[in-house]
């Protein structure tokens, strides 16, 4: 009878230990999910900034293209007037 009590007690202790481990794993997973959420938010902000910089770069390139086009047209006109 004592052996049954001992085996039950060890089984109960094992269950308690397993529950502790499960809780620990659950907490670790929760921490990892929180960490991933924070990183995701950070990466999304960085991506938005990069997209914003790309838009600015595109706008700047468009301005330079217009200016270069104007200069090219002016040079063509000057060449035409000089050749006549």
N, C-alpha and C positions, 0 to 999 in steps of 0.2 A: 504494500500500500504506500509506503514511503517513497518507493521508486517512482510510482505514478505521480505523486505529489511533486517530486523533484523534476521529473520529466515535464510535467505541466508548468512548473515554475520556470524552467528553462525555456519552454516554448513561449510562455508569456513574456519572458525577458527578451527573447528573440523578436517577438512581435513589437515590443516597445522599441528595440534597437532599429528594427526595420522602419517603423514609423518615424523615428528620428532621422534616419537616412533619407527617407522619402521627403520629409519636410525640408531637409537641407538641399536636396536636389531641386525641389520646387522653388526654394528661395534663390538658388543659383540661376535657374532658368528665368525667373522673374527679373533678376538683376541683368541678365544678358539681354532680355527683351527690352528693358528700359534703356540699356546702353545702345542697342541697335536703333531704337526710336530716336534717341538724341543724335546719334551719328547720321541717321537718315535726314533729320531736320537740318543738320549742319551741311550735309552734302547738297541738299536741295537749295539752301541759301547760296552756296558757292556756285552751283550750276546757274542760278538766276543771275548772279553777278557776272559770270562768264558770258551769258546770253546778252546781258546789258552792255558789256564791253564790246561784244561782237557787233551789236547794233550801232554803237558809237563809231566803231571802226568802219562799218559799212557807210554810215553817213559821211564820215570824213573822206573816205575813198570817192564817194559820189561828188563831193565838193571839188576834190582835186581833179577828177575826171572832167568836170564842167570847166574848170579853169584851164586845164591842158587843152581841152577842145577849143576853148576861146582863143588861146595862144596859137594853136595850130591854124585856126581859121584866119587869125590876124596875119600870120606869116604867109599863108597862101595868098591873101589879098595884097600884101606888100609885094610878093613875088610877081603877081599879075600886073600891078601898077608899074613895077620896075621894068618888066619885059615889054610893056607897050610904049 
